[in-house]
Amino acid sequence: MTGIAIVTGGTRGIGAAVTKALKKEGYQVAAIYHGNDVAAERFARENAVPIFKWDVSDEAACLEGTARVEQELGPVSVLVNNAGITRDVMFHKMKWEDWRAVLSTNLDSMFAMTRPVIEGMRERRSGRVINISSINGQKGQVGQVNYSSAKAGVIGFTKALAQENAARGITVNAVCPGYIDTDMVAMVPDEVKAKIVSTIPVGRLGAPDEIASAVTWLVSPMASFCTGSVLTVNGGQYIANG
């Protein structure tokens, strides 16, 4: 497989694994990041991947950034919307800023990142959009009304966009990871982590590479008949209907 791929949140955690997997498959990957310059620059050096810095919740930044990627690398054929944040707090204590920050980064970014590249994909009658949702967008989670709402919205976005673009040779799918062994989960206290693992039938956290494998299949020619799907990768922790 060849082409230009953008991976948001592409220098750490699941995004880093996706970036490396797509590069291994033959894609030239632009890894987008926003926060940690040191980690991003180290990732770029170690993996020979170009990195670009912008805020995916900022529409103007996404327009400018995607234009720069296409100018430097070429037309985008694969977009992986992976960037996400959490601001966990019980809803009755949640502040407007906690709500807006999560909705902006996790859901508004679906529009801000996809809108600049979808017309080119439609003109070329080819493209792959993969949106990373979450198990908690499917089942909800205490202390994550904002995050669960955003990730559920990602699923709706995926299903609608898939229907609009199927006839143009573009597939749009979502991956819903369960609890994955990333920096975000590493910050959870050990006793809480043990409790989480006890609810996962396979008895362990997932690995970032396992999510990356799902993404690489979805962008492959073998997945050309798969669109509007929600691929659940959670070790059996939540069995979604349909």
Backbone as a ProteinNet text record, in pm:
[ID]
protein_1_A
[PRIMARY]
MTGIAIVTGGTRGIGAAVTKALKKEGYQVAAIYHGNDVAAERFARENAVPIFKWDVSDEAACLEGTARVEQELGPVSVLVNNAGITRDVMFHKMKWEDWRAVLSTNLDSMFAMTRPVIEGMRERRSGRVINISSINGQKGQVGQVNYSSAKAGVIGFTKALAQENAARGITVNAVCPGYIDTDMVAMVPDEVKAKIVSTIPVGRLGAPDEIASAVTWLVSPMASFCTGSVLTVNGGQYIANG
[TERTIARY]
85.3	0	88.9	49.6	123.3	25.9	78	-5.1	38.1	-35	-6.6	-112.4	-67.5	-158.9	-132.2	-239.5	-230.3	-282.5	-206.9	-251.1	-246.6	-362.2	-363.4	-330.6	-266.4	-216.3	-120.7	-40.8	33.8	172	211.3	346.9	352.3	235.1	233	119.4	135	28.2	-22	-154.3	-215.7	-174.6	-171.8	-136.6	3.1	98.9	235.2	239.3	165.7	161.3	99.7	-5.6	-69.6	26.3	94.5	190.3	296.1	353.9	459.3	404.7	283.3	225	196	142.8	114	242.4	345.3	473.4	526.8	515.9	561.9	486.2	360.2	278.5	310.3	394.3	435.8	383	305.8	253	359	352.5	426.4	331.7	371.7	280.3	320.8	223.6	240.5	179.7	262.9	215.3	188.1	63.4	22.5	24.1	75	73.9	45.6	22.8	-7.7	70.7	96.5	148.7	297	345.3	477.7	582.8	652.6	753.7	867.6	915.6	1030.1	997.5	881.7	841.1	819.1	758.4	731.2	860.4	953.3	1079.4	1160.9	1158.6	1225.9	1161.3	1029.1	957.8	993.5	998.2	1031.4	1171.2	1267.4	1405.2	1414.7	1353.6	1366.5	1295.1	1191.1	1109.1	1113.8	1192.3	1205.1	1067.7	988.3	852.5	840.5	785.7	765.4	654.7	677.8	578.8	532	407	346.4	270.7	281.4	218.9	102.4	-17.1	-131	-240.6	-336	-447.9	-563.5	-599.4	-703.6	-843.1	-858	-988.2	-1003.6	-899.2	-897	-915.2	-1031.8	-1062	-959.5	-923.2	-827.6	-691.8	-649.6	-521.8	-524.9	-638.2	-651.2	-649.1	-716.2	-713.6	-571.5	-502.5	-365.2	-271.4	-288.2	-200.4	-215.3	-339.1	-359.2	-311.3	-327.7	-277.2	-125.4	-59.9	86.1	132	62	95.9	83.6	-25.8	-46	55	93.7	194	330.6	365.7	497.3	504.6	394.5	398.2	313	197.7	107.5	-34.5	-127.1	-268.3	-289.1	-372.6	-398.1	-495.7	-454.2	-541.3	-596	-531.4	-575.9	-573	-683	-689.2	-728.7	-645.8	-678.7	-699.9	-824.9	-860.9	-847	-730.4	-699.5	-688.1	-656	-628	-746.2	-714.5	-820.7	-764.7	-849.5	-811.3	-922	-889.3	-990.3	-984.1	-1098.4	-1109.5	-1212.9	-1172.8	-1267.4	-1311.8	-1442.2	-1500.8	-1649.9	-1707.9	-1851	-1928.2	-2037	-2107.9	-2155.7	-2200.6	-2251.9	-2140.7	-2015.3	-1901.9	-1829.4	-1876.4	-1809.2	-1829.6	-1723	-1729.5	-1747.4	-1800.7	-1820.2	-1688.8	-1577.9	-1448.4	-1410	-1445.3	-1417.5	-1497	-1620.7	-1707.9	-1656.5	-1632.2	-1594.6	-1458.2	-1362.2	-1229	-1234.7	-1310.5	-1319.4	-1400.6	-1513.5	-1594.9	-1519.7	-1444.6	-1371.6	-1263.1	-1181.9	-1070.6	-1116.5	-1214.2	-1252	-1361.1	-1445.8	-1555.3	-1549.1	-1530.4	-1519.2	-1405	-1301.5	-1187	-1225.6	-1332.6	-1377.8	-1412.3	-1482.9	-1514.7	-1389.2	-1316.2	-1204.3	-1095.7	-1073.3	-969.7	-1020.9	-1144.4	-1194.6	-1241.3	-1301	-1353.9	-1248.1	-1124.4	-1026	-978.5	-994.6	-941	-1049.3	-1175.2	-1278.1	-1307	-1299.2	-1327.9	-1224.3	-1097.2	-992.9	-1013.3	-1050.9	-1079.4	-1195.5	-1298.6	-1414.7	-1376.3	-1293.1	-1249.4	-1167.8	-1084.5	-1000.7	-1075.1	-1195.2	-1279.7	-1205.8	-1135.8	-1059.8	-1022.9	-1029.3	-986.9	-1031	-960.9	-992.9	-993.3	-1101.1	-1108.7	-1134.8	-1044.8	-1059.1	-1069.8	-1176.9	-1200.1	-1186.7	-1101	-1082	-1183.1	-1278.3	-1378.4	-1331.3	-1419.8	-1381.6	-1492	-1453.3	-1551.7	-1648.5	-1599.2	-1685.9	-1778.7	-1755.7	-1852.3	-1966	-1944.2	-2047	-2130.2	-2065	-2137	-2151.8	-2078	-2076.9	-1983.4	-1948.2	-1857.8	-1875.8	-1882	-1891.5	-1773.7	-1802.4	-1698.7	-1653.8	-1720.8	-1680.6	-1800.8	-1891.9	-2005.9	-1957.4	-1856.4	-1803.5	-1735	-1646.2	-1570.5	-1662.7	-1753.3	-1845.7	-1935.9	-1980.2	-2063.8	-1987	-1862.9	-1782.3	-1755.6	-1719.5	-1684.2	-1806.7	-1923.2	-2047.5	-2076.2	-2050.1	-2066.7	-1977.7	-1857.5	-1765.7	-1828.2	-1898.6	-1963.3	-2072.8	-2155.3	-2258.8	-2199.1	-2095	-2023.7	-1975.8	-1918.3	-1865.4	-1973.9	-2085.8	-2191.5	-2254.6	-2274.6	-2334.8	-2239	-2113.1	-2015.7	-1990.2	-1993.8	-1975.4	-2082	-2206.5	-2315.7	-2303.9	-2258.6	-2246.3	-2138.4	-2037.1	-1919.1	-1890.7	-1974.8	-1950.1	-1944.5	-2033.7	-2037.9	-1917.3	-1840.1	-1720.6	-1592.6	-1608.2	-1491.2	-1420.4	-1488	-1428.2	-1493.5	-1413.3	-1468.3	-1441.2	-1537.4	-1526.7	-1566.2	-1473.6	-1498.3	-1447.1	-1497.2	-1453.5	-1393.6	-1294.8	-1239.1	-1265.4	-1320.1	-1349.2	-1256.4	-1142.4	-1054.5	-1114.7	-1079.3	-1106	-992.6	-957	-848.8	-715.1	-635.3	-510.3	-393.2	-284.4	-167.4	-90	-136.3	-74.7	-39.4	21.9	55.8	-67.3	-180.8	-303.3	-348	-342.2	-382	-275.1	-149.1	-40.8	-56.4	-127.1	-147.1	-252.7	-328.8	-432.1	-364.6	-407.8	-349.9	-356.6	-257	-246.3	-371	-430.2	-548.3	-667.5	-677.8	-785.1	-759.6	-634.3	-598.5	-629	-597.6	-626	-775.6	-854.2	-999.6	-1049.5	-991	-1028.4	-995.7	-874.2	-831.6	-922.2	-970.7	-1058	-1190	-1226.8	-1352	-1331.2	-1206.4	-1175.1	-1161.2	-1248.8	-1245.9	-1111.5	-1035.4	-906.6	-800.4	-831.8	-745.7	-625.6	-629.1	-516.2	-561.2	-475.3	-496	-459.6	-515.3	-477.8	-344.7	-286.3	-161	-188.9	-117.4	-136.9	-123.6	-32.7	-13.1	-137.7	-218.9	-340.5	-443.3	-447.2	-534.7	-479.3	-347.4	-284.2	-311.8	-314.8	-343.6	-484.8	-579.3	-716.2	-720.7	-646.6	-644	-581.4	-470.6	-405	-494.6	-573.5	-667.5	-774.5	-826.2	-932.5	-886.5	-758.9	-710.9	-667.6	-664.3	-616.2	-723	-683.1	-781.4	-876.8	-833.1	-919.2	-1041.1	-1037.3	-1148.5	-1234.1	-1224.2	-1295.1	-1447.3	-1496.9	-1641.3	-1689.5	-1599	-1630.5	-1636.6	-1755.4	-1768	-1886.3	-1875.1	-1977.9	-1975.4	-1866.4	-1859.2	-1797.2	-1823.8	-1765.2	-1693.8	-1562.1	-1482.2	-1444	-1493.3	-1472.3	-1350.4	-1252.1	-1129.6	-1107.9	-1174.2	-1172.2	-1155.5	-1112.8	-1089.5	-1214.6	-1329.9	-1456	-1518.9	-1463.4	-1515.4	-1654.7	-1684.1	-1819.1	-1853.8	-1961.9	-2006.3	-2116.5	-2081.6	-2178.7	-2278.5	-2401.7	-2504.8	-2486.7	-2490.9	-2490.2	-2357
-119.3	0	124.4	221.7	346.7	463.3	581.2	700.3	785	893.2	985.3	966.8	948.8	930.5	1036.8	1085.2	1173.8	1096.8	1102.1	1043.4	1153.2	1190.4	1291.5	1224.9	1301.3	1239.8	1128.2	1151.6	1042.5	1014.4	1076.8	1055.9	985	953.6	886.8	785.6	684.2	588.5	516	506.9	439	506.6	639.4	711.3	678.5	667	631.2	492.2	399	263.1	261.6	342.6	351.3	412.8	519.3	583.6	484	410.6	314.9	201	155.1	46.1	88.8	209.8	257.4	280.4	330.2	346.7	211.7	111.3	-23.4	-78.1	-37.4	-82.8	-6.6	95.4	166.9	307.9	353.7	490.6	590.8	710.3	822.7	889.3	892.7	932.9	1067.8	1156.8	1281.7	1262.6	1269.3	1251.7	1389.4	1411.6	1540.5	1532.4	1637.6	1643.3	1787	1805.7	1939.9	1978.6	1883.5	1921.5	1903.6	1779.6	1745.1	1752	1865.3	1883.7	1783.4	1761	1672.2	1530.3	1479.1	1343.5	1333.9	1436.3	1434.2	1435.8	1521.1	1530.5	1401.8	1340.2	1211.9	1104.1	1101.9	1005	1023.7	1148.6	1177	1127.3	1152	1107.5	956.2	891.7	746.1	670.5	731.3	659.5	720.5	827.7	894.6	928.7	992.4	1031.6	1183.2	1252	1396.6	1427.6	1526.2	1565.4	1707.4	1733.3	1864.9	1897.3	2022.6	2061.7	2157	2115.6	2206.9	2149.6	2234	2198.8	2149.9	2022.8	1965.6	2016.9	2090.5	2149.7	2288.1	2335.9	2468.2	2452.8	2492.3	2471.4	2538.9	2662.6	2734.9	2665.3	2616.7	2545.7	2417.3	2348.9	2225	2253	2359.7	2397.2	2428.2	2509.4	2547.2	2426.3	2344.5	2230.1	2124.7	2087.6	1985	2035.7	2165.1	2222.4	2211.9	2234.5	2225.3	2081.1	1985	1844.1	1807.5	1849.6	1814	1884.3	2004.8	2076.4	2008.5	1961.7	1902.6	1755	1681.2	1536.7	1487.8	1551.2	1508.4	1491.9	1457.3	1443.7	1336	1367	1274.2	1166.6	1041.3	929.1	856.6	875.1	811.3	915.4	923.8	1010.2	925.4	927.5	858.7	964.8	983.3	1079.7	1012	1030.2	959.5	1052	1178.3	1268.9	1275	1272.4	1280.7	1315.2	1372.7	1406.6	1363.6	1361.1	1337.4	1450.7	1480.2	1572	1509.2	1401.8	1319.2	1385.7	1390.3	1441.8	1405.4	1382.6	1353.9	1472.4	1443.4	1548.1	1661.5	1628.5	1733.3	1827.1	1789.5	1876	1927.1	1885.3	1920.4	2067.7	2131	2270.2	2277.2	2388.8	2410.5	2391	2437	2424.6	2277.2	2191.5	2048.3	1986.8	2029.3	1980.2	2024.4	2155.8	2209.9	2159.6	2147.7	2101.7	1962.4	1872.8	1735.3	1727.2	1796.4	1793.9	1856.6	1962.8	2029.7	1940.4	1882	1800.4	1666.6	1604.2	1467.8	1459.2	1562.7	1555.1	1665	1790.5	1897.2	1869.7	1802.9	1770.6	1679	1601.7	1516.2	1601.9	1711.4	1804.5	1877.8	1935.5	2023	1951.6	1823.1	1748.2	1683.1	1636.2	1559.8	1651	1762.8	1853.7	1899.2	1932	1978.3	1872.3	1742.3	1638.3	1561.8	1574.1	1489.5	1523.7	1651.3	1687	1628.8	1633	1573.4	1424	1357.8	1214.1	1187.3	1270.7	1253.6	1275	1373.9	1399	1282	1222.8	1110.2	977.2	981.9	863.3	753	796.3	701.1	766.4	688.3	741.2	652.6	668.2	595.2	693.3	692.3	770.7	673.2	674.9	587.9	677.4	662.4	744.4	658.1	702.8	626	672.9	587.2	615.3	547.9	483.8	422.6	329.6	231.4	146.9	233	345.7	429	517.3	526.3	587.6	493	364.1	262.9	235.6	228.1	187	297.3	410.3	513.5	476.5	576.9	550.6	657.7	614.9	707.4	804.3	932.8	1033.8	1078.9	1026.9	1059.9	1096.9	1175.7	1218	1294.9	1379.8	1455.9	1364.2	1278.8	1188.9	1088.3	1028.6	930.5	995.1	1118	1189.3	1215.1	1260.7	1289.1	1162.9	1056.1	932.5	864.7	881.7	833.8	915.8	1046.3	1131.3	1090.4	1043.4	995.8	879.5	793.6	679.8	727.7	822.2	876.9	947.6	1023.9	1091.9	989.9	881.9	777.5	716.6	680.9	611.8	701.6	829.2	920.8	953.1	981.6	1016.3	899.3	778.2	659.2	650.9	677.7	669.3	777.5	896.3	1004.5	978.9	901.9	893.1	755	657.3	521.5	513.8	585.4	580.1	647.9	721.1	789.4	710.8	586	502.8	530	598.2	633.2	548.3	485.5	414.3	494.2	488	559.2	460.6	431.5	334	384.5	324.8	359.8	238.4	263.3	159.9	203.5	111.4	140	57.7	114.8	41.3	29.4	-77.6	-87.4	-22.4	-78.7	-20.9	-70	24.8	-4.9	43.1	-30.3	-1	117.3	237.1	360.7	448.7	563.5	657.6	700.8	716.3	760.9	660.2	532.4	428.1	410.1	435.1	420.4	514.7	625.8	722.2	677	573.4	521	446.1	467.6	394.7	243.2	172	28.3	-47.5	-7.4	-79.6	-60.2	58.5	84.4	6.7	4.6	-69.4	-218.5	-272.4	-413.3	-441.5	-348.3	-364	-362.7	-273.5	-268.1	-399.5	-449.2	-573.8	-689.9	-687.7	-796.4	-801.7	-692.7	-690	-723.6	-749.4	-781	-932.2	-997.8	-1143.6	-1203.6	-1138.1	-1195.2	-1175.8	-1096.9	-1088	-996.6	-900	-807.8	-681.4	-578.5	-459.1	-490.2	-412.1	-426.1	-357.7	-388.1	-325.9	-227.3	-115.1	-19.8	-84.1	-179.7	-245.3	-321.2	-365.9	-438.6	-343.7	-220.1	-121	-82	-67.8	-33.9	-140.5	-265.6	-374	-361.8	-322.1	-301.3	-188.6	-81.3	32.5	-7.7	-79.9	-116.5	-207.2	-292.7	-373.1	-284.6	-190.2	-104.3	-17	16.5	96.4	9.8	-120.9	-211.4	-236.5	-280.9	-317.3	-426.1	-511.3	-619.5	-566.5	-440.8	-383.9	-289.4	-299.9	-205	-219.8	-332.9	-352.8	-321.2	-272.1	-241.9	-90.7	-37.7	105.5	130.3	231.5	259.4	162.7	87.6	-14.1	42.3	-26.6	7.2	-118.1	-116.3	-233.4	-225.4	-319.2	-320.7	-405.3	-344.6	-414.8	-392.2	-477.2	-450.3	-574.1	-685.4	-805.9	-868.9	-834.3	-891.2	-817.8	-700.6	-627	-574.1	-538.3	-491.8	-547.4	-622.2	-681.2	-593.1	-519.7	-428.2	-503.1	-452.4	-510.7	-465.4	-557.9	-523.6	-476.4
0	0	0	-76.9	-80.1	-73.8	-43.5	-35.6	82.3	103.6	212.8	320.4	443.4	556.1	661.9	721.5	837.3	958.2	1067.6	1194.4	1299.1	1352.8	1459.3	1592	1680.3	1802.9	1768.4	1662.7	1599.9	1653	1765.4	1815.6	1950.8	2007.1	2137.1	2141.4	2226.4	2252.2	2128.6	2118.3	2004	1873.9	1872.2	1750.5	1702	1794.2	1755.9	1694.1	1752.7	1698.5	1558.7	1538.8	1406.4	1304.6	1344.8	1255.4	1208.6	1301.5	1266.6	1179.2	1209.8	1132.4	988.3	971.6	836.4	757.3	823.9	755.2	709.5	794.7	759.5	639.5	625.5	512.5	383.6	391.3	271.4	258.1	356	351.4	396.5	340.6	395.6	494	620	726.6	784.6	796.4	869.2	1006.7	1109.9	1247.3	1308.1	1346.7	1401.5	1553.8	1615.7	1761.3	1803.3	1934.6	1982.7	2106.8	2197.4	2327.3	2351.4	2344.1	2394.8	2283.6	2275.5	2170.5	2182.3	2304.2	2323.4	2277.9	2320.8	2282.4	2131.9	2073.9	1929.7	1848.5	1888	1814.2	1827.8	1945.1	1963.2	1875.6	1872.6	1789	1641.7	1597.1	1457.2	1423	1511.7	1487.2	1482.9	1579.9	1591.8	1481.9	1424	1325.7	1186.2	1169.2	1039.3	981.8	1066.2	1029.3	1040.7	939.6	952.5	1051.8	1136.4	1235.8	1206.5	1241.7	1222.7	1351.1	1393.8	1520	1496	1538.9	1544.8	1632.6	1667.8	1754.8	1668.7	1681.9	1596.7	1630	1740.5	1771.4	1708.5	1642.2	1580.2	1429.2	1378.6	1236.1	1145.7	1176.3	1092.3	1092.4	1208.2	1217	1135.4	1134.9	1057.1	907.5	865.2	724	679.1	759.4	726.2	732.5	836.2	854.9	747.6	715.5	611.9	476.2	449.9	324.2	318.7	433.2	438.3	416.8	476.4	456.3	308.7	246.2	106	15.3	51.8	-26.8	-15.9	104	125.5	88.1	109.6	90.1	-26.1	-48.9	-154.7	-103.7	-193.3	-155.7	-49.1	46.8	157.5	113.6	127.6	91.6	213.4	329.3	453.4	565	639.3	757.3	877	980.6	1105	1212.4	1251.2	1355.4	1491.4	1551.8	1676.2	1797.1	1776.8	1889.3	1985.7	2113.7	2214.3	2350.6	2434.4	2571.1	2666.7	2793.7	2897.5	2998.5	3057	3171	3264	3331.2	3405.8	3535.9	3554.4	3677.4	3675.4	3791.4	3796.9	3739.8	3670.3	3596.8	3687	3809.3	3897.3	3946.8	3919.9	3952.5	3827.7	3712.2	3587.1	3554.5	3510	3468.3	3316.7	3271.7	3127.7	3051.6	3111.9	3045.3	3026.9	3124.8	3113.7	2998.8	2985.7	2878.7	2742.7	2728.6	2599.1	2553.1	2644.4	2606.1	2544.2	2607	2557.7	2428.7	2424.3	2302.3	2185.2	2210.3	2102.4	2044.9	2132.8	2085.1	2029.1	2093.3	2057.4	1951.7	1940.2	1843.8	1737.9	1779.3	1679.3	1581.8	1630	1544.2	1428.4	1444.3	1334.1	1212.5	1237.7	1128.9	1082.6	1179.1	1145.6	1066	1093.6	1021.8	894.2	894.6	779.9	667.8	703.4	600.3	499.1	540.4	443.2	343.5	378	289.3	213.3	255.6	196.5	51.1	14.5	-124.4	-219.2	-178.8	-262.1	-277.2	-171	-178.7	-274.2	-267.2	-354.1	-501.1	-526	-663.7	-718.1	-632.8	-675.1	-666.2	-609	-591.5	-515	-411.7	-331.1	-198.6	-90.4	38.5	153.2	264.4	386.7	503.2	580.1	703	816.6	915.5	1032.4	1155.1	1230.5	1349.1	1474.5	1565.6	1688.6	1792.8	1824.4	1927.3	2055.8	2129	2256.4	2305.3	2384.2	2452.6	2533.3	2587.3	2670.9	2589.1	2459.5	2370.1	2337.1	2360.7	2337.1	2462	2577.1	2698	2803.1	2784.5	2887.3	3000.2	3082.9	3194.3	3300.4	3424.9	3537.1	3533.6	3552.6	3554	3416.4	3312.2	3176.2	3089	3142.6	3060.9	2938.1	2955.8	2842.1	2741.2	2789	2701.2	2631.6	2707.7	2649.5	2544.7	2570	2473	2344	2358.1	2240.4	2160	2227.4	2156	2095.7	2157.7	2095.3	1970.4	1976.6	1859.5	1745.2	1776.1	1672.1	1595.4	1665.7	1599.4	1504.8	1549.2	1461.5	1340.9	1363.2	1255.1	1151.7	1199.4	1111.6	1024.3	1085.6	1011	904.5	938.8	842.5	728.2	762.7	658.9	565.2	619.5	536.4	428.6	466.4	368.9	261.2	300.4	204.3	98.9	134.7	48.4	-9.2	20.9	-26.6	-178.8	-245.1	-391.7	-456.3	-377.3	-427.1	-396.5	-356.4	-333	-201.9	-108.6	20.7	129.3	212	326.9	453.2	545.8	673.5	782.8	870.9	976.2	1110.5	1216.7	1352	1420.1	1504	1590.8	1734.4	1813.3	1954.4	2043.4	2083.4	2173.3	2312.1	2379.9	2521.8	2597.9	2711.5	2791.9	2737.4	2688	2620.3	2706.2	2703.8	2786	2727.9	2756.6	2709.2	2828.2	2800.4	2907.6	2985.8	2915.2	2981	3086.9	3050.8	3145.6	3253.3	3218.8	3315.5	3434.2	3413.7	3521.6	3621.8	3587.2	3676.2	3791.7	3915.3	4029.8	4010	4061.7	4038.6	4083.7	4197.3	4245.7	4152.2	4093.4	3997.4	3868.9	3826.6	3705.1	3721.7	3840	3866.2	3860	3911.2	3906.3	3761.7	3679.3	3537.5	3469.2	3490.1	3425.8	3466.4	3590	3636.3	3560.6	3493	3416.2	3268.8	3229.6	3090.1	3076.5	3000.6	2993.2	2952.6	2865.1	2826.1	2933.8	3037.4	3153.9	3143	3053.1	3039.5	2968.4	2974.2	2892.8	2748.2	2656.9	2517.5	2490.6	2375.9	2333.6	2220.3	2215.9	2105.8	1968	1955.6	1825.8	1781	1876.6	1839.7	1778	1825	1762.5	1626.7	1618.7	1491.3	1385.8	1426.4	1331.2	1274.1	1360.5	1312	1210.5	1237.5	1145.3	1011.6	1015	888.9	804.7	870.4	790.8	727.4	802.5	750.3	633.7	627.6	514.3	397	414.9	309.9	204.9	85.1	-18.2	26.1	117.4	165.5	241.1	284.5	361.2	276.8	145.7	58.8	65	115.3	127.8	269	351.9	491	509.3	531.3	557.7	650.3	732	832.3	948.2	960.2	1065.7	1192.8	1302	1431.8	1480.4	1471.1	1506.1	1654.2	1730.9	1875.6	1908.7	1978.1	2015.7	2165.2	2247	2390.8	2478.6	2419.8	2499.5	2555.6	2496.3	2542.3	2657.9	2693.9	2809.5	2785.9	2661.6	2628.2	2491.6	2483.4	2357.2	2300.8	2195	2135.9	2050.6	2043.9	1958.9	1815.9	1722.5	1581.6	1529.7
[MASK]
++++++++++++++++++++++++++++++++++++++++++++++++++++++++++++++++++++++++++++++++++++++++++++++++++++++++++++++++++++++++++++++++++++++++++++++++++++++++++++++++++++++++++++++++++++++++++++++++++++++++++++++++++++++++++++++++++++++++++++++++++

